[in-house]
Amino acid sequence: MREIKADDIRKTVELLCIKANYNLPDDVLNMLKKKAHEEVSEIGVEILNKIIENAEIAKIKEMPICQDTGIAVIFVEIGQDVHVVGGTLKDAILQGVKNGYRNGYLRKSIVNDPFIRINTNDNTPPIVHYDIVDGDKLKITVAPKGAGSENMSAFKMMKPSDGIEGVKKFIIDTVEASGPNACPPLVVGVGIGGNFEYAPLLAKKALLRPIDQRSSDDDVRALEEELLFKINNLGIGPQGLGGMVTALAVNIEKYPTHIAMLPVAVNISCHVTRHATAVL
């Protein structure tokens, strides 16, 4: 049994909150640079170059890439041989988010009740997903998610008879309906299978996969490529002002499901698809 101090977890979460909000992942930044050379719209090229410049300034100046520093979504992989000492894992994560958003001068956007809507003033509570895995390590990924793109996401309990063509239509229609509201170019996370609660989690996890890395499943990879092509032919373009770069990638994750179900979730992310990971 390996012991990990709760205080080390707190410090790690704090740093990850700041890092994720200051630094656009290299795969996203590199794809933006690539697409800036491929975009056919002059205004689209200009917008992409401004987005790239903004990301580079944020990194150098150590400031948020976007004013919406998101709700803190945290994925924790806990080795079954890990024992947290000096406090609880839950409390360590909570305090880490509080400290990260305070010390990183990140906007606090969480309200204490969906209806009363009083700001908690520390961006807590976060959304935390726990997974028990083999080994004696603790892997933490912080993925701040802004409301603009999250609001454009969608979920549907489809019928098996809808088939793959129905799934394609739902995904494309969801992106088209988002228009400029999700600040394209987008990263489109898709979860297919599982059940009512699991498909959206798959879609969220899909956003963590590097956007230059296609699925290892041949059929899914082909579907990702087909959907990206069709989405980029919608003409929405960067920031919704027209062009061929509406999305940077479509990432799909799937899971077995019930014979009577075909759950599909689309988690749309703007180009600020943020996440940072550390292993203790």
Salt bridges, closest charged atoms under 4 A:
ASP7 OD1 - ARG10 NH2 2.51
ASP7 OD2 - LYS11 NZ 3.37
GLU14 OE1 - ARG10 NH1 3.83
GLU38 OE1 - LYS35 NZ 3.14
GLU53 OE1 - LYS50 NZ 3.90
GLU56 OE2 - LYS33 NZ 3.48
ASP68 OD1 - ARG107 NH2 3.46
ASP122 OD2 - LYS98 NZ 3.95
ASP136 OD1 - LYS137 NZ 3.34
GLU150 OE1 - LYS145 NZ 2.79
GLU150 OE2 - LYS204 NZ 2.75
ASP162 OD1 - LYS159 NZ 3.87
GLU165 OE2 - LYS168 NZ 3.10
ASP173 OD2 - LYS169 NZ 2.64
ASP217 OD2 - LYS254 NZ 3.20
ASP218 OD1 - ARG221 NH2 2.45
GLU224 OE2 - ARG209 NH2 2.91
GLU224 OE1 - ARG214 NE 2.82
GLU226 OE2 - LYS168 NZ 2.95
GLU226 OE2 - LYS230 NZ 2.75
GLU253 OE2 - ARG209 NH2 3.08
